[in-house]
């Protein structure tokens, strides 16, 4: 039993950033999907066309979710030590990474909903899974890396 716990502890210790990414990712997913879900319901009653509702919901929920994600990834996942005006450069790189996943989600949502006739909420869940891979790679290799190539975390 102790050997298994020690192995798990060693695994977690060797991959702390990835473990924190997964935990923060779970929070970000719940937060982002919850925001989308609520906005999709709200916009569905405000717009006559369903695509206007889910596309508006994904747009607004992404903006709110990106700000939430930056705070959590900066201080919890990557433990970035960047401060002062350099936070703006870090946030800019973070937003560039998210712009890729955002464009990917904008491209995939209509395909899943209109072409494959998926429910918009199920399609959003699938899009989240696809974008997670791109998100980790971008943030770990670009967003929270100082231009010299060293990580900004402690």
Secondary structure, 3 states (H helix, E strand, C coil): CHHHHHHHHHHHHHCHHHHHHHHHHHHHHHHHHHHHHHHHHHHHHHCCCHHHHHHHHHHHHHHHHHHHHHHHHHHHHCCECCCCCHHHHHHHHHHHHHHHHHHHHHHHHHHHHHHCCCCHHHHHHHHHHHHHHHHHHHHHHHHCECCCCCECEC
